[in-house]
Amino acid sequence: MSLTVRPVVGRRAKITALGTYVPPDIITNQDLEKMVETSDQWITERTGIKTRHKLAPSLGVSDMCSEAAKKCLAARGIGPEEVEVIIVGTVTPDMMYPSTASLVQNKIGAGRCWGFDVSAGCTGFVYALLAGAKMVENGTHSKVLVCGADANTRMTDYTDRTTCVLFGDGSGAVLVEPAAAGEIGFIDSVNEIDGSGGVSLYMPGGGSLHPSTHETVDKKMHYIHQDGPAVYKFAVRKMAELTEALLERNGIGGKDLGCFIPHQANKRIITATAERLGMCPDRVIINIEKYGNTSSGTIPLAMETAIEEGKLKKGDLVLLAAVGAGFTVGTVLLRWEI
Ligand SMILES: CC(C)(COP(=O)(O)OP(=O)(O)OC[C@H]1O[C@@H](n2cnc3c(N)ncnc32)[C@H](O)[C@@H]1OP(=O)(O)O)[C@@H](O)C(=O)NCCC(=O)NCCS
């Protein structure tokens, strides 16, 4: 391995703590068999999913984020008043506005901080994380709370078997702070958006183009619309293309990684990418069977799984990769410093 750590303009940034939260209610494949023409066997073989979590009707994404954020801050041993910025990756905010970040600030009791939401489909957490890392690197902030969360079950049509089996609800939060002397933390990232793919995965109703009316609801425009095979092909191609470019320009290969933490959309997309990178399956984190696709929640939830399984340790080189609606693609190389 000949990792060449690219210099940053200011100081280096790292993740210092992690917290996650999933709501307790579960939808099993057997539950879905009662709702649509599907089977546990089809869902398991085609996606790898067995169960997904569902947020209680009285709660919103800001509640999940707040729970994850509180656990994250407790893990770091600091209070909410120390947080300087809150960034939330989500496409299922509580409402159009105010932002989820504002709601989280109030719910966790953070003091004088600022923040905003990032809308990038399932890549939301990765882009939010990069924004937070840049704020720390450029020296303007030292404690950025980055959340990734989605309540996809709220936007899912439970009469459409092609989408309802895929999605679940979940959240995670990390704290980004300056790296100490000798630590590396964030190393590099390669990202891309391709708006021509917007028609393959979208929620057409409820925005300024098609504000909610009886007609938009009758036409089910408030639900997730997806061309599954088109998304699948793009995801397999781009996830591999961008991660290869990222590793190559940093002088390493898949075998040098301690851990690959990908977005969890479909087990077959993950294994296809890992195979192309030549990664040992042991180092690829997969928890889709438990949670399904929680969009911006998947990567922090997979970080938690990696830690629980003893696969993510201080000093490991870690690759994060996500593809989402937009299309959006995000990849990050970092050294785990916790
Ligand atoms: C959605 C997805 C699982 C479908 O798998 P696929 O192998 O591409 O399957 P297809 O869509 O080609 O459908 C194959 C058949 O299964 C059927 N089918 C689709 N969903 C089904 C379900 N839940 N249960 C049973 N059969 C189903 C289709 O109707 C089709 O039947 P037909 O051959 O009679 O027309 C897959 O395309 C996928 O994962 N796409 C990416 C989704 C994604 O990642 N989204 C989020 C991006 S962040």
The ligand as an SDF file (V2000), in Angstrom:
LIG
                    3D

 48 50  0  0  0  0  0  0  0  0999 V2000
  -36.3710   -2.9240   -7.1670 C   0  0  0  0  0  0  0  0  0  0  0  0
  -35.5190   -4.1400   -7.4530 C   0  0  0  0  0  0  0  0  0  0  0  0
  -35.3030   -4.9380   -6.1900 C   0  0  0  0  0  0  0  0  0  0  0  0
  -36.2330   -5.0270   -8.4470 C   0  0  0  0  0  0  0  0  0  0  0  0
  -35.4420   -6.1620   -8.7190 O   0  0  0  0  0  0  0  0  0  0  0  0
  -35.2170   -6.6240  -10.2400 P   0  0  0  0  0  0  0  0  0  0  0  0
  -34.4340   -7.8670  -10.1850 O   0  0  0  0  0  0  0  0  0  0  0  0
  -34.6500   -5.4480  -10.9740 O   0  0  0  0  0  0  0  0  0  0  0  0
  -36.6700   -6.9650  -10.6770 O   0  0  0  0  0  0  0  0  0  0  0  0
  -37.5460   -6.3240  -11.8450 P   0  0  0  0  0  0  0  0  0  0  0  0
  -37.9520   -4.9490  -11.4620 O   0  0  0  0  0  0  0  0  0  0  0  0
  -36.8220   -6.5380  -13.1430 O   0  0  0  0  0  0  0  0  0  0  0  0
  -38.7780   -7.2570  -11.7710 O   0  0  0  0  0  0  0  0  0  0  0  0
  -38.6940   -8.6740  -12.0210 C   0  0  0  0  0  0  0  0  0  0  0  0
  -40.0630   -9.2500  -11.7910 C   0  0  0  0  0  0  0  0  0  0  0  0
  -40.3620   -9.2650  -10.3890 O   0  0  0  0  0  0  0  0  0  0  0  0
  -41.5930   -8.5950  -10.1700 C   0  0  0  0  0  0  0  0  0  0  0  0
  -41.5670   -7.9660   -8.8680 N   0  0  0  0  0  0  0  0  0  0  0  0
  -41.1910   -6.6830   -8.5810 C   0  0  0  0  0  0  0  0  0  0  0  0
  -41.3190   -6.4740   -7.2690 N   0  0  0  0  0  0  0  0  0  0  0  0
  -41.7510   -7.6420   -6.7230 C   0  0  0  0  0  0  0  0  0  0  0  0
  -42.0310   -8.0460   -5.4130 C   0  0  0  0  0  0  0  0  0  0  0  0
  -41.9210   -7.2170   -4.3640 N   0  0  0  0  0  0  0  0  0  0  0  0
  -42.4340   -9.3010   -5.2080 N   0  0  0  0  0  0  0  0  0  0  0  0
  -42.5600  -10.1680   -6.2160 C   0  0  0  0  0  0  0  0  0  0  0  0
  -42.3020   -9.8390   -7.5040 N   0  0  0  0  0  0  0  0  0  0  0  0
  -41.8950   -8.5830   -7.7440 C   0  0  0  0  0  0  0  0  0  0  0  0
  -41.7290   -7.6270  -11.3030 C   0  0  0  0  0  0  0  0  0  0  0  0
  -43.0840   -7.2590  -11.4870 O   0  0  0  0  0  0  0  0  0  0  0  0
  -41.1780   -8.4150  -12.4520 C   0  0  0  0  0  0  0  0  0  0  0  0
  -42.1820   -9.3140  -12.8960 O   0  0  0  0  0  0  0  0  0  0  0  0
  -42.3410   -9.6380  -14.4650 P   0  0  0  0  0  0  0  0  0  0  0  0
  -41.0290  -10.2430  -14.8650 O   0  0  0  0  0  0  0  0  0  0  0  0
  -43.4890  -10.5450  -14.4850 O   0  0  0  0  0  0  0  0  0  0  0  0
  -42.5840   -8.3110  -15.1110 O   0  0  0  0  0  0  0  0  0  0  0  0
  -34.1510   -3.7450   -8.0450 C   0  0  0  0  0  0  0  0  0  0  0  0
  -34.3320   -3.2490   -9.3440 O   0  0  0  0  0  0  0  0  0  0  0  0
  -33.4460   -2.7110   -7.2310 C   0  0  0  0  0  0  0  0  0  0  0  0
  -33.0150   -2.9650   -6.1350 O   0  0  0  0  0  0  0  0  0  0  0  0
  -33.2710   -1.5040   -7.8070 N   0  0  0  0  0  0  0  0  0  0  0  0
  -32.5820   -0.4420   -7.1340 C   0  0  0  0  0  0  0  0  0  0  0  0
  -33.4910    0.1690   -6.1170 C   0  0  0  0  0  0  0  0  0  0  0  0
  -32.7670    1.1290   -5.2620 C   0  0  0  0  0  0  0  0  0  0  0  0
  -31.6360    0.9030   -4.9350 O   0  0  0  0  0  0  0  0  0  0  0  0
  -33.4480    2.2070   -4.8730 N   0  0  0  0  0  0  0  0  0  0  0  0
  -32.9550    3.1600   -3.9920 C   0  0  0  0  0  0  0  0  0  0  0  0
  -31.7920    3.8690   -4.5490 C   0  0  0  0  0  0  0  0  0  0  0  0
  -31.0350    4.7560   -3.3190 S   0  0  0  0  0  0  0  0  0  0  0  0
  1  2  1  0
  2  3  1  0
  2  4  1  0
  2 36  1  0
  4  5  1  0
  5  6  1  0
  6  7  2  0
  6  8  1  0
  6  9  1  0
  9 10  1  0
 10 11  2  0
 10 12  1  0
 10 13  1  0
 13 14  1  0
 14 15  1  0
 15 16  1  0
 15 30  1  0
 16 17  1  0
 17 18  1  0
 17 28  1  0
 18 19  1  0
 18 27  1  0
 19 20  2  0
 20 21  1  0
 21 22  1  0
 21 27  2  0
 22 23  1  0
 22 24  2  0
 24 25  1  0
 25 26  2  0
 26 27  1  0
 28 29  1  0
 28 30  1  0
 30 31  1  0
 31 32  1  0
 32 33  2  0
 32 34  1  0
 32 35  1  0
 36 37  1  0
 36 38  1  0
 38 39  2  0
 38 40  1  0
 40 41  1  0
 41 42  1  0
 42 43  1  0
 43 44  2  0
 43 45  1  0
 45 46  1  0
 46 47  1  0
 47 48  1  0
M  END
$$$$
